């Protein structure tokens, strides 16, 4: 179950600790990282000895979101080529988000450094988020002329409420640890060296609960949701594909290559 790939996994008692393991790329959610994360999520979901899990990133950042190299590759061909990439990438991302959200036991996101774009989304699919003092949640979509992905616009209002989610998605602020705590995005803030230890300790504590109790808490809290996450993400990701094919995305990638901030008409 636990092999060092783009995502690594280790067992600590009845807790599985998953680490996004491409720090040189900011743990961006490339094909390899998404595939590695899905592999381990499938494995731990089927492992009866796992009663809780932790997801974190190796290096200074949790995840900087989408892989810009892959985005640029998607734009190197015609629209059909780009949309085919989008369908493949967003389907893989949707599978990961759904797998995180539907795990039969608690999943804790130990958010180190920056969680941006889809990296932010996958933290929202976890049950509990712990930040360290350097943590920043960054929407990142506006500066690309893009729209949300990874269930962001479905998950965020369920964490902070619909009114606050609307203002956040329109303004797209960079949310630092203290503000994240005030908004309820995270449950606590710890120092950087303490993050792993605290997240694993919390997971071990939750793993000691009766499995039925944890499962029932997750299921009952979500019983009133009127639209499935998968249905919502299908709509969301069609819109994301529209954004990827737009002139705004092309302009943003050109500006990024020049080290400039993009401007949009």
Backbone as CSV, one residue per row, in Angstrom:
resi,resn,N_x,N_y,N_z,CA_x,CA_y,CA_z,C_x,C_y,C_z
1,UNK,0.817,-1.202,0.000,0.000,0.000,0.000,0.853,1.255,0.000
2,UNK,1.950,1.253,0.781,2.721,2.478,0.975,4.010,2.446,0.172
3,UNK,4.048,3.146,-0.927,5.247,3.197,-1.744,5.538,4.647,-2.101
4,UNK,6.810,4.995,-2.178,7.200,6.378,-2.438,7.086,6.663,-3.924
5,UNK,6.077,7.414,-4.314,5.884,7.843,-5.699,5.622,9.342,-5.659
6,UNK,4.830,9.838,-6.599,4.482,11.258,-6.573,3.714,11.608,-5.311
7,UNK,3.067,10.614,-4.734,2.444,10.740,-3.420,2.926,9.562,-2.595
8,UNK,3.399,9.821,-1.397,3.865,8.732,-0.536,2.846,8.472,0.561
9,UNK,2.942,7.289,1.153,2.021,6.901,2.204,2.773,6.114,3.257
10,UNK,2.490,6.410,4.519,3.049,5.633,5.611,1.956,5.385,6.638
11,UNK,2.107,4.332,7.428,1.154,4.028,8.483,1.760,4.402,9.827
12,UNK,0.958,5.078,10.652,1.302,5.368,12.045,0.150,4.806,12.872
13,UNK,0.325,3.633,13.412,-0.782,2.973,14.077,-1.918,2.746,13.096
14,UNK,-3.109,3.219,13.457,-4.273,3.059,12.576,-4.503,4.283,11.692
15,UNK,-3.472,5.099,11.552,-3.557,6.317,10.743,-2.678,6.193,9.504
16,UNK,-3.214,6.532,8.351,-2.444,6.611,7.107,-2.053,8.070,6.886
17,UNK,-0.777,8.310,6.627,-0.281,9.665,6.377,0.132,9.750,4.910
18,UNK,-0.608,10.538,4.134,-0.346,10.725,2.709,0.354,12.059,2.508
19,UNK,1.417,12.034,1.698,2.185,13.258,1.437,2.307,13.484,-0.063
20,UNK,1.854,14.644,-0.511,2.147,15.066,-1.873,3.654,15.252,-1.944
21,UNK,4.296,14.579,-2.898,5.747,14.380,-2.800,6.497,14.910,-4.020
22,UNK,6.109,16.088,-4.485,6.834,16.752,-5.563,7.160,18.189,-5.142
23,UNK,7.967,18.348,-4.079,8.216,19.705,-3.569,8.905,20.600,-4.578
24,UNK,9.688,20.024,-5.472,10.385,20.838,-6.466,9.409,21.525,-7.418
25,UNK,8.188,20.986,-7.543,7.147,21.577,-8.377,6.047,22.225,-7.546
26,UNK,6.302,22.421,-6.265,5.276,22.983,-5.395,4.107,22.046,-5.175
27,UNK,4.354,20.730,-5.374,3.289,19.730,-5.241,2.073,20.067,-6.110
28,UNK,2.338,20.617,-7.304,1.237,20.888,-8.218,0.548,19.578,-8.584
29,UNK,-0.736,19.690,-8.927,-1.563,18.502,-9.140,-1.455,18.042,-10.601
30,UNK,-0.285,17.559,-10.927,-0.019,17.019,-12.258,-0.716,15.670,-12.419
31,UNK,-0.645,15.117,-13.598,-1.225,13.781,-13.835,-0.657,12.766,-12.858
32,UNK,0.677,12.801,-12.662,1.321,11.824,-11.780,0.876,11.982,-10.333
33,UNK,0.769,13.227,-9.876,0.360,13.451,-8.487,-1.088,13.021,-8.284
34,UNK,-1.964,13.376,-9.212,-3.359,12.957,-9.088,-3.484,11.436,-9.120
35,UNK,-2.719,10.790,-10.012,-2.769,9.333,-10.085,-2.241,8.691,-8.806
36,UNK,-1.142,9.249,-8.262,-0.593,8.718,-7.024,-1.534,8.902,-5.855
37,UNK,-2.178,10.066,-5.790,-3.117,10.324,-4.713,-4.323,9.401,-4.815
38,UNK,-4.831,9.205,-6.029,-5.973,8.299,-6.205,-5.612,6.865,-5.827
39,UNK,-4.417,6.442,-6.197,-3.954,5.090,-5.856,-3.990,4.874,-4.352
40,UNK,-3.422,5.806,-3.608,-3.360,5.638,-2.163,-4.725,5.800,-1.504
41,UNK,-5.555,6.694,-2.024,-6.903,6.832,-1.472,-7.702,5.549,-1.656
42,UNK,-7.583,4.949,-2.829,-8.258,3.664,-3.052,-7.744,2.600,-2.090
43,UNK,-6.430,2.587,-1.874,-5.818,1.575,-1.012,-6.259,1.728,0.437
44,UNK,-6.212,2.959,0.958,-6.536,3.123,2.377,-8.035,2.960,2.624
45,UNK,-8.862,3.322,1.631,-10.309,3.149,1.796,-10.680,1.675,1.925
46,UNK,-9.879,0.828,1.292,-10.155,-0.613,1.310,-9.421,-1.339,2.428
47,UNK,-8.613,-0.615,3.204,-7.791,-1.237,4.245,-8.508,-1.157,5.592
48,UNK,-8.960,-2.273,6.143,-9.761,-2.221,7.377,-8.997,-1.753,8.607
49,UNK,-7.666,-1.762,8.561,-6.896,-1.321,9.735,-6.720,0.193,9.783
50,UNK,-7.094,0.892,8.714,-6.983,2.355,8.696,-8.278,2.951,9.230
51,UNK,-8.179,3.785,10.250,-9.358,4.385,10.875,-9.368,5.906,10.770
52,UNK,-8.282,6.495,10.292,-8.205,7.940,10.066,-6.995,8.193,9.177
53,UNK,-6.929,9.401,8.590,-5.825,9.702,7.681,-5.461,11.175,7.761
54,UNK,-4.239,11.454,7.327,-3.712,12.821,7.252,-3.205,13.041,5.834
55,UNK,-3.497,14.205,5.274,-2.974,14.592,3.976,-2.176,15.874,4.139
56,UNK,-0.933,15.870,3.664,-0.078,17.049,3.761,0.852,17.091,2.554
57,UNK,1.690,18.119,2.497,2.631,18.247,1.400,4.062,18.185,1.895
58,UNK,4.942,17.633,1.068,6.366,17.642,1.358,6.952,18.983,0.915
59,UNK,7.864,19.532,1.706,8.482,20.800,1.335,7.731,21.995,1.877
60,UNK,7.970,23.182,1.320,7.420,24.408,1.915,5.945,24.646,1.647
61,UNK,5.343,23.954,0.652,3.953,24.216,0.294,3.134,22.941,0.232
62,UNK,1.865,23.082,0.593,0.920,21.968,0.494,0.712,21.610,-0.974
63,UNK,0.184,22.546,-1.749,0.036,22.352,-3.197,-0.268,23.684,-3.845
64,UNK,0.458,23.983,-4.929,0.258,25.228,-5.657,-0.812,25.110,-6.732
65,UNK,-1.568,23.992,-6.725,-2.707,23.858,-7.632,-2.353,23.200,-8.944
66,UNK,-2.960,23.682,-10.029,-2.776,23.074,-11.347,-1.359,23.209,-11.858
67,UNK,-1.006,22.314,-12.764,0.325,22.279,-13.354,0.339,23.188,-14.587
68,UNK,1.049,24.335,-14.493,1.056,25.298,-15.590,1.679,24.719,-16.856
69,UNK,2.648,23.830,-16.686,3.234,23.194,-17.858,2.209,22.393,-18.630
70,UNK,1.353,21.681,-17.909,0.298,20.912,-18.561,-0.743,21.837,-19.191
71,UNK,-1.050,22.970,-18.524,-1.994,23.919,-19.115,-1.455,24.452,-20.438
72,UNK,-0.172,24.807,-20.426,0.439,25.329,-21.653,0.443,24.266,-22.749
73,UNK,0.694,23.014,-22.361,0.659,21.909,-23.329,-0.735,21.772,-23.931
74,UNK,-1.760,21.931,-23.080,-3.137,21.814,-23.558,-3.475,22.885,-24.587
75,UNK,-2.819,24.054,-24.462,-3.085,25.155,-25.391,-2.205,25.105,-26.632
76,UNK,-1.335,24.113,-26.708,-0.400,24.041,-27.835,-1.051,23.484,-29.099
77,UNK,-2.216,22.853,-28.950,-2.915,22.308,-30.107,-4.204,23.059,-30.383
78,UNK,-5.130,22.405,-31.083,-6.407,23.059,-31.364,-7.351,22.918,-30.172
79,UNK,-8.556,23.470,-30.310,-9.499,23.466,-29.184,-9.890,22.047,-28.792
80,UNK,-10.030,21.168,-29.756,-10.385,19.782,-29.444,-9.319,19.133,-28.570
81,UNK,-8.056,19.391,-28.884,-6.952,18.853,-28.093,-7.005,19.389,-26.664
82,UNK,-7.243,20.712,-26.535,-7.298,21.325,-25.215,-8.449,20.804,-24.385
83,UNK,-9.599,20.634,-25.020,-10.759,20.147,-24.276,-10.591,18.674,-23.881
84,UNK,-9.892,17.914,-24.702,-9.612,16.521,-24.339,-8.725,16.463,-23.109
85,UNK,-7.691,17.335,-23.067,-6.853,17.412,-21.863,-7.703,17.799,-20.665
86,UNK,-8.551,18.832,-20.842,-9.369,19.312,-19.730,-10.257,18.205,-19.191
87,UNK,-10.866,17.448,-20.083,-11.751,16.369,-19.637,-10.978,15.335,-18.837
88,UNK,-9.772,14.990,-19.306,-8.961,13.992,-18.620,-8.491,14.502,-17.265
89,UNK,-7.998,15.732,-17.238,-7.456,16.283,-16.004,-8.541,16.529,-14.967
90,UNK,-9.657,17.127,-15.394,-10.697,17.429,-14.423,-11.415,16.171,-13.951
91,UNK,-11.493,15.145,-14.783,-12.065,13.875,-14.330,-11.181,13.256,-13.247
92,UNK,-9.855,13.303,-13.453,-8.937,12.758,-12.447,-9.029,13.559,-11.149
93,UNK,-9.113,14.890,-11.259,-9.249,15.731,-10.078,-10.574,15.463,-9.368
94,UNK,-11.653,15.340,-10.138,-12.962,15.069,-9.550,-12.962,13.742,-8.808
95,UNK,-12.304,12.738,-9.365,-12.232,11.434,-8.703,-11.499,11.542,-7.368
96,UNK,-10.406,12.305,-7.343,-9.642,12.486,-6.097,-10.486,13.213,-5.063
97,UNK,-11.137,14.308,-5.456,-11.951,15.084,-4.521,-13.092,14.235,-3.974
98,UNK,-13.765,13.503,-4.863,-14.863,12.644,-4.411,-14.347,11.556,-3.475
99,UNK,-13.182,10.989,-3.780,-12.612,9.941,-2.922,-12.263,10.490,-1.541
100,UNK,-11.681,11.690,-1.492,-11.396,12.324,-0.209,-12.679,12.555,0.583
101,UNK,-13.662,13.114,-0.087,-14.909,13.494,0.567,-15.682,12.282,1.083
102,UNK,-15.570,11.167,0.367,-16.382,9.985,0.677,-15.641,8.929,1.491
103,UNK,-14.430,9.225,1.939,-13.729,8.251,2.773,-14.593,7.850,3.968
104,UNK,-14.536,6.587,4.367,-15.387,6.122,5.467,-14.840,6.453,6.851
105,UNK,-13.776,7.249,6.899,-13.169,7.646,8.171,-12.673,9.087,8.051
106,UNK,-12.312,9.728,9.156,-11.900,11.133,9.101,-10.584,11.338,8.336
107,UNK,-10.562,12.406,7.556,-9.357,12.832,6.844,-9.005,14.238,7.304
108,UNK,-7.780,14.414,7.793,-7.292,15.703,8.273,-6.297,16.262,7.255
109,UNK,-6.511,17.497,6.833,-5.542,18.191,5.983,-4.602,18.983,6.877
110,UNK,-3.328,18.655,6.854,-2.300,19.416,7.555,-1.697,20.359,6.522
111,UNK,-2.152,21.608,6.521,-1.876,22.533,5.419,-0.599,23.308,5.706
112,UNK,0.465,22.900,5.053,1.759,23.563,5.191,1.944,24.562,4.057
113,UNK,2.344,25.787,4.399,2.598,26.781,3.365,1.340,27.113,2.588
114,UNK,1.470,27.177,1.270,0.380,27.648,0.426,-0.457,26.492,-0.124
115,UNK,-1.779,26.680,-0.095,-2.721,25.791,-0.781,-3.458,26.665,-1.784
116,UNK,-3.183,26.474,-3.068,-3.692,27.373,-4.100,-4.548,26.622,-5.104
117,UNK,-5.575,27.296,-5.627,-6.399,26.726,-6.679,-6.961,25.377,-6.287
118,UNK,-6.705,24.367,-7.138,-7.201,23.021,-6.855,-6.573,22.445,-5.593
119,UNK,-5.386,22.948,-5.208,-4.792,22.537,-3.942,-5.641,22.991,-2.766
120,UNK,-6.229,24.178,-2.872,-7.183,24.684,-1.891,-8.424,23.786,-1.888
121,UNK,-8.899,23.436,-3.091,-10.101,22.608,-3.201,-9.952,21.282,-2.472
122,UNK,-8.788,20.625,-2.627,-8.675,19.305,-1.997,-8.599,19.410,-0.479
123,UNK,-8.158,20.566,0.057,-8.225,20.718,1.518,-9.678,20.816,1.967
124,UNK,-10.524,21.449,1.150,-11.935,21.587,1.502,-12.664,20.248,1.471
125,UNK,-12.155,19.294,0.708,-12.765,17.963,0.656,-12.415,17.132,1.881
126,UNK,-11.450,17.595,2.677,-11.090,16.903,3.911,-12.056,17.314,5.024
127,UNK,-12.100,16.522,6.072,-13.052,16.768,7.152,-12.586,17.842,8.120
128,UNK,-11.286,17.931,8.345,-10.705,18.880,9.285,-9.442,19.450,8.649
129,UNK,-9.200,20.740,8.878,-7.987,21.378,8.362,-7.231,22.016,9.517
130,UNK,-5.929,21.735,9.608,-5.045,22.365,10.578,-4.021,23.173,9.788
131,UNK,-3.777,24.395,10.208,-2.814,25.266,9.527,-1.562,25.424,10.375
132,UNK,-0.482,25.796,9.706,0.691,26.277,10.438,0.796,27.777,10.209
133,UNK,1.670,28.416,10.919,1.679,29.888,10.931,1.929,30.497,9.553
134,UNK,2.587,29.760,8.643,2.880,30.291,7.302,1.778,29.994,6.299
135,UNK,0.756,29.276,6.695,-0.281,28.829,5.751,-0.967,30.008,5.070
136,UNK,-1.168,29.838,3.759,-1.959,30.791,2.974,-2.864,29.995,2.037
137,UNK,-4.145,30.323,2.061,-5.091,29.782,1.088,-5.240,30.817,-0.018
138,UNK,-5.012,30.380,-1.247,-4.950,31.293,-2.385,-5.862,30.743,-3.481
139,UNK,-6.884,31.533,-3.866,-7.798,31.047,-4.913,-7.087,30.913,-6.250
140,UNK,-6.336,31.918,-6.660,-5.453,31.872,-7.836,-6.183,31.862,-9.174
141,UNK,-7.484,31.636,-9.187,-8.187,31.538,-10.469,-8.285,32.886,-11.181
142,UNK,-8.532,33.955,-10.422,-8.743,35.253,-11.037,-7.550,35.745,-11.820
143,UNK,-6.343,35.503,-11.320,-5.151,35.970,-12.025,-4.863,35.159,-13.282
144,UNK,-5.579,34.042,-13.471,-5.446,33.249,-14.693,-6.615,33.463,-15.652
145,UNK,-7.616,34.228,-15.217,-8.813,34.333,-16.044,-9.560,33.025,-16.088
146,UNK,-9.444,32.230,-15.026,-10.046,30.901,-14.978,-11.199,30.879,-13.983
147,UNK,-11.932,29.779,-13.988,-12.985,29.555,-13.004,-12.582,28.388,-12.119
148,UNK,-13.379,28.149,-11.091,-13.020,27.159,-10.076,-13.036,25.734,-10.624
149,UNK,-12.317,24.865,-9.922,-12.341,23.438,-10.244,-12.201,22.656,-8.947
150,UNK,-12.259,21.338,-9.051,-12.097,20.487,-7.877,-13.199,20.650,-6.843
151,UNK,-14.398,21.087,-7.278,-15.510,21.219,-6.357,-15.466,22.461,-5.491
152,UNK,-14.563,23.393,-5.781,-14.400,24.584,-4.948,-15.721,25.298,-4.684
153,UNK,-16.505,25.561,-5.748,-17.715,26.360,-5.576,-18.843,25.561,-4.923
154,UNK,-18.681,24.261,-4.767,-19.634,23.412,-4.037,-19.200,23.227,-2.599
155,UNK,-17.907,23.072,-2.381,-17.383,22.784,-1.050,-17.271,24.029,-0.173
156,UNK,-16.812,25.142,-0.750,-16.530,26.330,0.062,-17.753,26.822,0.837
157,UNK,-18.934,26.968,0.199,-20.089,27.433,0.980,-20.506,26.481,2.084
158,UNK,-20.145,25.210,1.967,-20.465,24.249,3.017,-19.509,24.370,4.208
159,UNK,-18.401,25.084,4.001,-17.443,25.302,5.085,-17.645,26.674,5.726
160,UNK,-17.811,27.724,4.909,-17.871,29.091,5.459,-19.249,29.724,5.337
161,UNK,-20.195,29.066,4.647,-21.520,29.634,4.410,-21.601,30.279,3.035
162,UNK,-22.804,30.294,2.424,-22.923,30.771,1.037,-22.607,32.247,0.849
163,UNK,-23.021,33.102,1.796,-22.752,34.531,1.632,-21.278,34.834,1.661
164,UNK,-20.578,34.288,2.640,-19.136,34.503,2.733,-18.410,33.882,1.543
165,UNK,-18.869,32.707,1.110,-18.237,32.047,-0.040,-18.357,32.908,-1.292
166,UNK,-19.519,33.545,-1.489,-19.698,34.389,-2.668,-18.709,35.546,-2.656
167,UNK,-18.608,36.241,-1.521,-17.690,37.379,-1.472,-16.250,36.917,-1.656
168,UNK,-15.905,35.756,-1.109,-14.540,35.255,-1.246,-14.233,34.878,-2.689
169,UNK,-15.184,34.243,-3.385,-14.931,33.838,-4.771,-14.881,35.040,-5.711
170,UNK,-15.585,36.117,-5.365,-15.520,37.324,-6.184,-14.256,38.131,-5.899
171,UNK,-13.910,38.267,-4.627,-12.744,39.079,-4.257,-11.439,38.290,-4.338
172,UNK,-11.512,36.990,-4.121,-10.363,36.074,-4.171,-9.170,36.597,-3.367
173,UNK,-9.361,36.828,-2.081,-8.245,37.286,-1.251,-7.268,36.149,-0.972
174,UNK,-6.059,36.507,-0.611,-5.138,35.522,-0.045,-5.458,35.428,1.438
175,UNK,-5.803,34.240,1.890,-6.282,34.047,3.257,-5.157,33.464,4.091
176,UNK,-4.665,34.249,5.025,-3.593,33.801,5.903,-4.164,33.038,7.090
177,UNK,-3.278,32.392,7.831,-3.699,31.432,8.848,-4.684,32.026,9.848
178,UNK,-4.391,33.210,10.371,-5.256,33.806,11.392,-6.653,34.052,10.848
179,UNK,-6.742,34.581,9.632,-8.049,34.820,9.010,-8.757,33.509,8.724
180,UNK,-8.010,32.496,8.282,-8.601,31.176,8.023,-9.240,30.619,9.289
181,UNK,-8.601,30.841,10.429,-9.161,30.383,11.698,-10.450,31.138,12.020
182,UNK,-10.451,32.450,11.793,-11.641,33.260,12.061,-12.799,32.864,11.153
183,UNK,-12.495,32.477,9.923,-13.528,32.096,8.962,-14.037,30.669,9.177
184,UNK,-13.323,29.885,9.960,-13.686,28.488,10.142,-13.115,27.571,9.077
185,UNK,-12.204,28.098,8.242,-11.546,27.241,7.247,-10.632,26.224,7.920
186,UNK,-10.024,26.614,9.044,-9.167,25.711,9.808,-9.647,25.699,11.256
187,UNK,-9.308,24.640,11.964,-9.738,24.515,13.358,-8.672,24.991,14.332
188,UNK,-7.424,25.022,13.888,-6.360,25.506,14.762,-5.116,25.841,13.960
189,UNK,-4.237,26.613,14.602,-2.956,26.991,14.004,-1.855,26.524,14.942
190,UNK,-0.825,25.911,14.370,0.329,25.474,15.159,1.594,25.982,14.484
191,UNK,2.703,25.899,15.179,3.969,26.292,14.570,4.353,25.282,13.490
192,UNK,5.186,25.712,12.574,5.580,24.837,11.463,6.145,23.502,11.933
193,UNK,7.073,23.471,12.897,7.621,22.168,13.309,6.593,21.247,13.964
194,UNK,5.504,21.826,14.479,4.513,21.030,15.195,3.422,20.459,14.304
195,UNK,3.363,20.892,13.042,2.204,20.573,12.209,1.992,19.070,12.043
196,UNK,3.005,18.351,11.609,2.869,16.910,11.410,2.457,16.209,12.702
197,UNK,3.166,16.542,13.771,2.905,15.879,15.050,1.473,16.125,15.512
198,UNK,1.000,17.373,15.395,-0.348,17.690,15.845,-1.404,16.997,14.983
199,UNK,-1.213,17.002,13.664,-2.190,16.375,12.770,-2.267,14.868,13.023
200,UNK,-1.118,14.230,13.185,-1.113,12.787,13.436,-1.730,12.481,14.792
201,UNK,-1.444,13.314,15.793,-2.034,13.105,17.116,-3.557,13.212,17.053
202,UNK,-4.066,14.205,16.321,-5.508,14.334,16.181,-6.091,13.121,15.456
203,UNK,-5.419,12.685,14.392,-5.900,11.525,13.645,-5.907,10.270,14.503
204,UNK,-4.862,10.084,15.311,-4.825,8.922,16.211,-5.974,8.982,17.208
205,UNK,-6.280,10.180,17.697,-7.402,10.328,18.622,-8.718,9.972,17.939
206,UNK,-8.942,10.482,16.729,-10.169,10.171,16.003,-10.238,8.694,15.621
207,UNK,-9.066,8.112,15.329,-9.029,6.689,14.983,-9.437,5.803,16.146
208,UNK,-9.343,6.361,17.338,-9.724,5.575,18.505,-11.232,5.577,18.731
209,UNK,-11.973,6.423,18.027,-13.434,6.419,18.129,-14.002,5.145,17.510
210,UNK,-15.225,4.831,17.858,-15.919,3.722,17.195,-16.080,4.062,15.717
211,UNK,-15.715,3.155,14.813,-15.863,3.458,13.383,-17.275,3.903,13.014
212,UNK,-18.284,3.263,13.612,-19.666,3.648,13.303,-19.919,5.102,13.673
213,UNK,-19.380,5.548,14.790,-19.577,6.924,15.229,-18.998,7.907,14.230
214,UNK,-17.769,7.661,13.781,-17.152,8.539,12.786,-17.924,8.517,11.471
215,UNK,-18.291,7.309,11.027,-19.003,7.187,9.754,-20.360,7.869,9.812
216,UNK,-21.068,7.679,10.941,-22.392,8.284,11.078,-22.304,9.794,11.106
217,UNK,-21.293,10.342,11.801,-21.131,11.790,11.858,-20.945,12.368,10.461
218,UNK,-20.099,11.727,9.666,-19.855,12.213,8.315,-21.114,12.112,7.453
219,UNK,-21.786,10.958,7.530,-22.949,10.736,6.677,-24.096,11.677,7.041
220,UNK,-24.387,11.811,8.328,-25.541,12.593,8.750,-25.350,14.086,8.508
221,UNK,-24.126,14.571,8.670,-23.875,15.983,8.410,-24.104,16.350,6.942
222,UNK,-23.993,15.362,6.067,-24.101,15.616,4.633,-25.425,15.157,4.045
223,UNK,-26.310,14.626,4.884,-27.538,14.024,4.367,-28.446,15.036,3.684
224,UNK,-28.347,16.297,4.070,-29.249,17.303,3.515,-28.769,17.944,2.231
225,UNK,-27.622,17.564,1.734,-27.093,18.189,0.520,-27.929,17.771,-0.684
226,UNK,-28.430,18.763,-1.428,-29.452,18.496,-2.445,-28.882,18.162,-3.817
227,UNK,-27.600,18.365,-4.004,-26.997,18.079,-5.312,-25.733,17.294,-5.091
228,UNK,-25.534,16.272,-5.879,-24.343,15.457,-5.673,-23.095,16.229,-6.067
229,UNK,-22.003,15.945,-5.382,-20.725,16.569,-5.705,-20.335,16.254,-7.137
230,UNK,-20.563,15.009,-7.575,-20.159,14.625,-8.928,-20.944,15.414,-9.976
231,UNK,-22.270,15.546,-9.790,-23.076,16.324,-10.729,-22.616,17.770,-10.770
232,UNK,-22.327,18.330,-9.615,-21.874,19.716,-9.547,-20.535,19.885,-10.250
233,UNK,-19.614,18.955,-10.020,-18.294,19.079,-10.640,-18.363,18.900,-12.155
234,UNK,-19.303,18.090,-12.654,-19.441,17.962,-14.104,-19.724,19.323,-14.731
235,UNK,-20.658,20.085,-14.130,-20.985,21.424,-14.600,-19.794,22.358,-14.417
236,UNK,-19.185,22.305,-13.230,-18.063,23.182,-12.904,-16.901,22.974,-13.869
237,UNK,-16.645,21.732,-14.200,-15.466,21.448,-15.026,-15.705,21.728,-16.508
238,UNK,-16.974,21.690,-16.952,-17.257,22.172,-18.299,-16.949,23.669,-18.392
239,UNK,-17.288,24.384,-17.329,-16.998,25.820,-17.282,-15.501,26.067,-17.203
240,UNK,-14.789,25.207,-16.445,-13.332,25.338,-16.375,-12.706,25.157,-17.757
241,UNK,-13.221,24.186,-18.530,-12.703,23.964,-19.882,-12.925,25.195,-20.751
242,UNK,-14.093,25.835,-20.612,-14.357,27.073,-21.352,-13.308,28.125,-21.015
243,UNK,-12.966,28.229,-19.719,-11.964,29.203,-19.299,-10.586,28.898,-19.840
244,UNK,-10.236,27.603,-19.859,-8.914,27.219,-20.345,-8.747,27.577,-21.816
245,UNK,-9.835,27.503,-22.586,-9.773,27.796,-24.016,-9.878,29.295,-24.321
246,UNK,-10.080,30.107,-23.303,-10.358,31.527,-23.532,-9.086,32.321,-23.806
247,UNK,-9.289,33.508,-24.367,-8.176,34.437,-24.589,-7.561,34.877,-23.266
248,UNK,-8.374,34.930,-22.218,-7.863,35.339,-20.917,-6.786,34.382,-20.418
249,UNK,-7.012,33.082,-20.559,-6.017,32.115,-20.110,-4.736,32.246,-20.917
250,UNK,-4.866,32.412,-22.213,-3.670,32.565,-23.057,-2.888,33.815,-22.645
251,UNK,-3.611,34.888,-22.394,-2.972,36.134,-21.977,-2.258,35.948,-20.633
252,UNK,-2.912,35.234,-19.745,-2.326,35.027,-18.416,-1.047,34.193,-18.495
253,UNK,-1.040,33.170,-19.327,0.144,32.327,-19.442,1.308,33.089,-20.082
254,UNK,0.993,33.935,-21.078,2.042,34.753,-21.695,2.629,35.710,-20.655
255,UNK,1.756,36.357,-19.879,2.225,37.294,-18.855,3.060,36.573,-17.809
256,UNK,2.625,35.378,-17.439,3.374,34.611,-16.429,4.779,34.296,-16.927
257,UNK,4.892,33.902,-18.198,6.206,33.592,-18.762,7.120,34.817,-18.765
258,UNK,6.526,36.004,-18.846,7.305,37.253,-18.854,7.562,37.778,-17.440
259,UNK,7.019,37.098,-16.434,7.157,37.570,-15.068,6.287,38.774,-14.768
260,UNK,5.194,38.926,-15.503,4.298,40.071,-15.346,2.944,39.621,-14.786
261,UNK,2.193,40.568,-14.235,0.824,40.297,-13.847,-0.082,40.490,-15.059
262,UNK,-0.996,39.568,-15.326,-1.846,39.726,-16.499,-2.900,40.810,-16.311
263,UNK,-3.315,41.401,-17.414,-4.464,42.312,-17.420,-5.491,41.732,-18.385
264,UNK,-6.755,41.949,-18.077,-7.825,41.349,-18.876,-8.744,42.436,-19.412
265,UNK,-9.211,42.241,-20.656,-10.126,43.206,-21.291,-11.505,43.122,-20.639
